Amino acid sequence: MSKSFFRSLTFIFTLFLISPISCSVKTEEQKRFGPDAEYFIALQLLNDGNEKAAISKLNYCAKKGSFYCALESKKLLCTLGTYNQKSLACENLLKENPDVDSLLVILNHYLNLNDFQKIVEITNNIKIEAKNNKIIKIRLESLKNLQNSAFLDECYTWFTTLPISTEHYHFYRDSLSEKINLTNAQLTPKEFAILYRLQIYKRDYTYSFQNANILFDYFEQKLLEPNAQLSSDIGKAYLYGNSEIVQNAALFSQMAQKYKSTPMEFYFWFYAGRLFDKASLYSTKSRISFENAIKCAETDLLKDNAIWYLLNTSLGSSINSISALLKEYAPQWTNPSYFDDFFDALSAAIFTAGDWNLFYEVYESIKNYTSDSIRSQFSYLLGRLIQTGHINSSKENMIQAFETAYSYENSIYYSSLAKYQLIKNNVDISKIKNRSLNTQSQEPINIEAGILLEGYATFGFPEKIYKTWSNLENKNIPQDKLIYLCEFLQNCGTYAEEDNYFTQSLRMAQKIQGKSKLKFPKFYSDLIEKYSAQYEIDPTIMYSLIRSESFFDPDVTSVAGANGLSQLMEFTAADIARKLKIKDYSLTDPETNIHFGTYYLKNMISRLEDDYLHGFFAYNAGITRVRRWLNTSILGFGKKSNMPSDLFLETLPYTETREYGRKLVSASVMYKTLYSENPDKDFKEIIELLLKF
């Protein structure tokens, strides 16, 4: 189906959705959008090849339209008309809207004209920030073309102020590599520093370690100023590029004291801590190093990072010290969510050790300092440990723990399990105040962006919606507009062959507040229902699996090489095809992928005594691992075979597999209840099916 035909189809379809049919549809749309309609009509005119009329419409919207429609009109005007018209449009855009995207439009205009001097003038005051990397790259290319004497100094500043990005690397490859390379023995200090950073970026730690002394010499001779990014790179070189771990750790401790009160002090203490930790037998020195790094951290992010490493290294050496560390450092961190992965690992370590008193101590230490998701997790687990008799406490405290876990409804997994336990204990959950759904976005509502996006739908440009939305700095458009756009993209997905509108709709829907079918859609329903019936699996499970695996993107390939909707590896698919006697197949074909994925999940469940949760684990990590985990997870729970499924999940050694199980249970609960005529009954049934309560 062609773009032009599809555009006409979506335009007609949208009119049915948003306005009554009349003989003056265009007039009605123009009335509703006012001056903003001129921008969208201009896009249609450009598609028809009428540039002159489009320019007139864009000029009008640029003057009279709402912010985003006017801004897009101004950007587009920079690419249309004569040289003088384009240049004037660029001048106006620079004067009125000098944001990053606008600057890129303007710079590309002058780049096409080879007007490098103009580019340099426009970018003279640009800040060295990650969001400006594309702009800085164009500026440096222009300086090089002008043979400007400031070129190398500005290159050095850019390369040593920010983490190396794709723009850095491409600029080096295209504009610096001939002069700055490993074979050039006549590099200046700044050229060497740039090359050094790039070798770290490419993970050439052997070269980086062998040449770190050159940077130290430059610092000593004051040929280079002490620099945080370079000291971080030196730390990585010594951590990964040499086996003399203790000697290197001692060196970094000395360097931290030598460069006290400079930006380098933090990184030398930080990497001293990591090196001592790597040496395994120096936990005290590792802790002291991280504590010193925490004290001299210049930003909240660096401080949180050092605290995170301090906690994780202590977890690796002895979990008994964790409670005291948390009491000291939990009040000091800035971003509670930064520590979510640590707390999940800590929970698994405590469950593996069966140290229930420590779990309670940790809970008491952190309950006021964690993210909502961790508070819900630890509260639910506390309630379950009281319930199973592993923590000696009252039924009242158990109920209170479950109520706390349930109150954070945005943490779907633990909130749902807590809800089940409360209902079993005859607690009226309607009286429990929800703490998550009342949390509003910190961003103001972006009304004018909503107008732009709605216009793209109304006037037949669905391909612009998701890309525009994803590039918005503030994505908090009005909820009614967001819901409409998600519904619109879902409907587009029914007709489009070349664009993945299903996945785009689902990604945007994650910003919808509360529970919504748009967050848990039933795409490919005919195929999922067909093969779920064939292999006797509740289709809810397959919707959940495919949503969690691929977000309904039939063409996605994971880093590990898994393909398609149900994310199957090629060797797994080949084995399934052999068993099903299918010779020719493609994992990017939705029907084939859903067929194979449903068969494979059913096979895993059947081979694990019809346990759905264990089947999920096997789908993710392999059945051999799951059987090994089941055989070794005694953990003070009594007989291995009687270990509750929800608590068994907490003992799994793979973070990914623990989270995978939670995601599939959560999605299954949402699918089952959102589409149910009797949600209370179906909620109970799906929980009991998946967790065997």
N, C-alpha and C positions, 0 to 999 in steps of 0.2 A: 504494500500500500504506500503510495507516494506521500511525501510531506504535504504537498499542496492539497491533495484530496483529503488527507487526514485533517488538515487545518480547517477546511470547509466543513467537514463532518463534525469536528469538535465545536466549531462555532455555532452550527445549527443546534447541536445537542445542548450546548450551554444556554441558548436562548430558551429552550424548553424548560430548563431548570430554574432560570432566574427571572423570567419575565413572561407575561401573557403574550400569546401570538397576536400580532396586529399587522396591519398593512404598512405601519411606519416604524418597523423594528429599529432601524438605524437612528431615527429621531429619538426614540425612547432611550436607547443606549447613550446617545450623546447628551441627552438631558440628565441621565443618571450620573455620568462621569464628568460632565461639564467640560472645562478646558482640557482636562486630562485625556479625554477621548481623542484629541488631536494627535497625541503621541502614538496611540495604537492604530489610528487610521493611517498615519504616516508609515508605520511598519507595513501595513497592507499595501500602500501605494508603492513602497520600495520593492516589495515582492512582485508587483506588476510592472516594475521598470519605470515608474513615473517619479523620478528623482526631484524634479522641479516642484511639483505639487507637494511632495513629502517635505521638502525644506520649508515651505511656507507653513505647513501644519506644525512642524517641529519648532519653528521660531515662535509661533503663537503659544504653544504649550510651555516653552522655555520661560516665557514672560508671565503667563497666567496660571500655569498648572501647579499642583501640589508638589511638595519638595522632591520626592523621588521621581515622579513622572517628568518634572521639569529638568531634573539632573540628568536623567537618561536622554532626554531630548538634546540637552546641551552637549553631552558626550557624542551623540550620533552626528550632530552638526559638524563636529570636528573632522568628520570623515567624508563629508559630502560637499559638492559644489566646486567652485574654482579655488585656486591657490589662495586668493585673498579672502574668500569666504571661510575657508578652513582655518586660516591664520587668525582671522578676527574671532571666530568661534572659540579657538584655543585660548586667546587672550581673555575673552569673557569668562570662560570656564575657570581659568587660573585665578582670576580676580574674585569670582563669586563662590567657587566650590573647590578649593585646593586640597581635596582629600587624596588618599593614595590612588584609588582607581581613576580619578580624574587626571591626576598627574601622569599616570601611565598612558592614558589616551593622548594627552598633550605631547608627552615625550616621544611616543611612537610616531606622531605626526611629523615632528621635527627630525626624527631619526630617518624617516623616509625621504626627507629633503636633504639629508646630510648636513643639517644646520647644527653642528656640534657646539658651536659657541653659544647658541640660544639655549641648548640643553644645560650647559654648565651654568649659565646665568640663572635659569629657573631653579636649579637644584643647589644653589650655593649654600643655603641654610638648612639643608635636609639633615634630620637627626639620624644618628647611627642607631637604628632600632630594627628588630627583626622584621617588622611589618613593612619596612622601607627597603628591603633587600633588592627587590626588582628595580626600584628606582635608582639605588646606589650603583647597581651593576651597569645600568645605562649611562649614568654619569661618568663612571670610570672608563667605560668604552669610549666615551666622547673625549675625556681628558687624554686618553692614549692617542686618539686620532689627531688631536690638536698638538701632540707632543708637549703637553703642559708639564712644567717642572714639578707640579704638586702631585703628579700621578702616583709615584711610588709611595710617598708619605700617606696618601689617602688610601691606597691599597692596604698598606700595613695597618692603618687604624681600623679599617673595616674587617680585616682578617683576624685581628687580635682583640677586638672588642666584643664580638658576638660568637656564639657557637657556629661552626662551619655548617653551611646550608647547601642545598642544591645549587642555588645561585652562585655561591662562592666557588663551588667546584667547577661549574660550567664556565665561569669567568676565567678561572685559572687555566682550564683546558684550552679555551679559545684565545685568550689574550696574554697569558703569562708563561705558559709552559715552555715556550721556545727559549726564554731567557732564564727562568727560575726552574731548574731541574736538577736531578741527582748527579748528573755528569758535569755540571758547572762548578768548578772549584773556586771560582772568583766571586762568590755571592757576598753581597753586603750583609750586615747584621739583620736589617729589616727583611731583605729577600730570603735569608736563611730562616727567619722566624715564620714567614709565610709558608715556605716549603715544609717546615717542621710540623706546622699545624695540619697541613694537608696529608702528611704521612700518618699522623695520628688518626685523621678522618678515615683514611684507607686501612687503618689497623695494622700498619707496618711497625709493630712495636719493637722489633729487633733493631731496625734503623734508628728509631726514636730513642731507644735506650743508649745505643752506642754513641749518639751525638748530643745527648742531653748536656754533657759537660761543656759543649760549645755555648749553649744558652747561658749556663752558669757563668762562664767567662765573660760573656757580653754584659751580664748584670753587674759583675764585679768591676768591670772597666767602665761602667756607666754608659755603654754604647746602646743599651736598651734599658728602658725603665721597667721596674718590677711590674708584672702583668698577671692578672688573675687567670685569664684563659691559658696563657703559656704555662703557668705553674700547675694548672690542672692537667695539661697535656704531659708535663714532665712526670706528674704523679701516675698517670696511666702507663707511661713508658716503663717506669720502675716496677709497677704492679704486674704488668703483663709481659714485659720484655726481658726479665732477668730472674734467675732463681736464687740469688743471694738475698732472701727475703728479710731476715733479721738485720743484716748489715744495712740494707736499704732503708728499713724502718728507722733505725738509729740515725742514719744520715738525715732523714726528713725531720726527725725531732730536732736535730741541731739546726737545720735550715729554718724551721719555724721560729726558733728563738733568734736566729740571725736576722730574719726579715720581719721581726715583730713590728706591729702597727703598720704594715703594708698590706695591700690586697692579697699578697702571696701567703701570709701567715695562715689563714684559714685552710688553704689547700694543702700546705705542708703538714699541718696537724691532721687534717682529714685523711690524707693518704698514709701518713704514719700509722693511724688507727687501722686502716684497711690492710696494710702490710703486716702489722703485728697480729691482726686477726687471721690472716692467711697463714701465718707461721704456727697457728693452733695452740701453742703452749704459752702465749703471752697475753692472756685475757686482761690482766690488770693494766699492762702498758697500753693495750688497745683501748680500754675504757678511758684511761687518763687522756690519751690523745684525742679521742672524740669529745670528751668533756672540754678540753682546751679549744677545740674547733667550735664547739657550741658557744663558748664565751666570746670568741672574736668574730663570729659570723656577722657580716655587715647587712644581710638581708634576712627577712623572715623565711624565705625559701631555703637559703643556705642553712639556717638554723634548724629548720624542720628536717632537712636532708641529713644533717649530722646526728640529730636525735634518732631518726629512723635507723641509721646504721648502728648507732650505739645499742639500740634495743634489739636489732636483728643479730648482731654479733653476740650479745648476751644470751639470746635465745639459742644460738648455736652451741654455746659453751655450757651454760647451765641455766635452766629456766627458773631455778630457785631464787635468783637475784632479780627477776623481772618485776615482782610486786613492788619492791623498794624503788626501783628505777622509775616505774610508772608514777608512783606517788610524788617523786621529785620532778619529773619532766613533763608529765601530762599537762600541768597548768601552764607550761612554758610554750607549748607549740601553738602555731597560728591556724593551720588548716587541718581540722580533724580527719577529713577524708583522705589526706595524704598517707594516713597510717592504717587504712582499711585492710590492705593486704597483709600488713604485719599482724594485726589482730586475728585475721583468719588463720594465719600460720600458727600464731600462739595458741589459739583454740585447739587446732589439730594436735599440737605438741602436748598440751595438757591432757587431751583425751587419750592420746597414745600412752602417756605416762600414768594415766588414771589418778592424777593428783587433784582430787576434787576440792580439797581445802584451798589449794592455790587458785583454782578457778574462782572460788568465792572471793578470795582476797583481791584478785585482779578485777573482778566485777565491781567491787566496792571502790577500788582505786580509780576506775576509768569512767564510771557511769555518767559523770557530768562533763566529760571531755571528748567523747567520741562522736562520730557521725551518727545520724539516725539509723542507718543500716546496721552498724555494729551494735548500737544500743539494743535494737530489736533482736539481733542474733544472740547476744550474750544473755539477754533477759529470757528469751525462750529456752535456751539451754540450761539456764539456772532453774527455771521451772521444771524442766524435764528431769534434771538431776535430783531435785527434791522429790519429784514424783516417783522416781525409780529407787529412792532410798540411798543414793550415793552422797547426798548432802543432807545432813540432819537438820531439818527445819520444819516449820508448821505448814499446814495446808493453806492457811491464810497468806503466807509468804509466797507459796507456789502460785496461788491465784493472782497475787499482785504482780509477780514476774510475768505470767502469761498476759495479763492485762496491759502491761507496759509494752511487751512485744507486739501485741495486736494493735496497739494504738498507732504504731508507725506503719500505716497501711501501704505506703509507697515501697516498703520492704516486703514485697508480695510473699516470698517464700516463708519467712519466719512469722509474718503476720497471719498468714493462712493457717499454718500449723498451730499457732497459738489460739486462733479462733476455734479450731476443731477441739482443742483441749478444753477451752472455756465452755463450749456448748456441752461437751461430755460431763462437765462439772456443774451444769445447770446455771451458768452465769448469764445474766441478761446483758448481752454485748451491746445492745442499743444505747446503754447508758455510758459507754466508754468513749471519752472524747478522742477524736482522731487528731493526731499531731502532725500528719504529713500533708493532707489535702488542704490544710489552712495555710501552708507555706507558699506564698506567692513569689513569682519571679522578682528578682531585685532590679531587673531592667524595666524602664517605663514602657507602656504599651506603644508600639510603633504603628500608629494608625496609618500614616501616609505610605509606609511600605506595604501595608495591607491593600491599599488602593491600587498600587502598581501591580501586585501579584494577581489581584482579582481581575484587573484589566487584561492581563495576559490570558487568563482563562476565558473571559467574556469575548474577546476579539480574536480568539483562535490561535494563540501562541503557547501551547502547553509545554513545549520544549524549553521555554525560558523560565518556567516557574521555579523548579527545584534549584537550578543553577543560581538564579538570582537570590532565592531565599538562603541558600547555603553560604553565599558571599556576604550576606548582611551582617554587620557587626552586632546589631540588636535584632534578634530573630523573634522577639516577643510581639508578634502581630496580634490583632484582636482575635479572640477565640472563635467567634462566629466565622470570620474570614478563613482562619486556619482549618476549621472543620469543613467548610465549603471547598477549599482547595484540595484537601485530602480526598474528599468524595469525588471531586472532579477528576483528579489524577487516577483514581481507581477506575473510573469509568473509561478514561482514556486508555488505560491498560488493556481493556477488553478489545479495543480496535487496533491499537498500534503494534507494529511488528518490530520497528527499529529502535524504539525507546523503552526503557524499563520503568514504566510509570508505576507499576505495582510497588517496586522497591522505593521509589521516590516518595510515594504517598505514605508508606509505612515509616520512613525516616522522619518525615515532617510530622507525622501523627504523634511521635514521642513527646512533642511539646504540648499536646492537648492535656488539659488538667483533668484529673479524675480518671475513672474507668470508661473505656470507649471501645466499641467494636473496631473502630479505625486503627487502634493500636494492635488489635489481634484479629486481622482480617482472614477471611476464608478464600484466599486465592487458589486457583487450580482445584476448585471444590469437586468437579466431576471426576477428576483423576484420583484425588485423595480418597473420596468416598468409595470409588470403585475398588481400589487396591486394599483399602482398609477392610472392606467387606470380604474380599477374597482371602485375606490372611487373618481374618478374625481379630483385628485390632480396633479399638475405639478410635474413630477418625480424629477425635480431639487430640490424641497423642501424636498423630502424624502432622497435623497442623502445627502443633507446638514444636515438634522436632525441626520441621522445615523452616519455620519462622526463626528459631534459635540458630540453626546452622547457616542459613543463607539470606535471611530477610527476603525470601521469595525471589531471589535473583538467580535465574537459571544458568547464567553464564559465569558466575563467580568461581574463582579458583583460589584456594587458600595458600598460604606460604608453604604449607607442608605438601601441597599438591592435590588436595581433595577438590572434587569438582561438583558443580551443579547444585540443585535445590537441596538435596539431602547430604551433600558433601561426602561423596564416596571416593576412596582412593582407587586408582586404576587397577591395582592387583586385586582389591576386594571385588570390584565390579566384574573383573574377568572370571573370578571364581563363581560369583553369582550367575553370570551368563552361562557358564558351563553347566551349573546345576539346573538352570531353567531351560537349557538347550536352545539358547539364543546365540546365533553366530554374529550377526551384524548389529551393532548398537552404538549409540553416542550418549555420553553422560550429560551433554548439554541439551538433549531432547527431554522436555519436562516429563512426558509419559514414561519414558525409559527410566529416568532418574527416580521418579516417585515409585515406580514398580520395584526397582532394585532396592531402594531405601526401605520400603515397607517390608519387603521380604527379609532383608538383613536384620532389621530391628526385631521382627517376630522371631527369627532364628535365635538371636541373642537371648531374648526373654525365655523362650522355650528351653534353652540349654541351661538356664539358671533358675530352674524350678518355678517358672512362670512368675518371677519377681520382676515387675516393671522397672523399679528403680535400679536394680542390679543390671537389668538389660540396658538402661541408659548409660550406666558406667561402662559397660562392655562396648557399646557403640562408640564411645569416645576414646577409651583407653585400651580396648582389647580384652577378650574374655579370659585369657590366661592371667593377666594382672588381677582382674577382679576375683578370680578364684583364689589366687595367692593372698590377696587382702582379706578375703573372707576367712581363710584358714589361719591367719596370723593375728586377727583382731580380737584378742581375748579382753584385754583392757579392764578387767575388774567387773565386766558385765555378766559374769556367769558363763554358761555354756555358749560356745561360739555360735551355734545354730539359732540361739534365741536372742541374739543381739538386735535391738530395735533398728529398723532401717534408717530412721532419721539420725540416730546417734552413730550408726556405722558410717554414714556420709561424712561425719565430722572427723573421722579417723583417716580418711583417704590421704595418701602422701602427695597426691598431685593437686595443686590448687585449681588447675584447669578442670579436672574431673569433678571436684567438689562443686565448683561454680556451674558446671554443665548440668549436674543433677538438679541443683536449685533452679536454674533457668527453665528446665523442662517441666518440673513440677509446677512452678509458678505460672508458666504459660498454659499448662493443661488446666489448672484451676480457673484461670481467666477465660479461656475458651469455653469450658464447661458451664460456667455460671453466666457469662454474658449472653450466650445464645440459648439459655434454658428457660423453659416455661415454669419450672419448679427449681429455682436456684439453690434453695436451702438443702433440698434432697440431693440434688446432683453434686453440690459441694461436698457433702458427707461421703457420697459414693466415690468420687474421684480421689479424695484424700485416702480413703481406705484401700482403693485399688492400687494406688501408687506406693503407699507406705505400709500397707498391711497392718494398720492399727486395729 
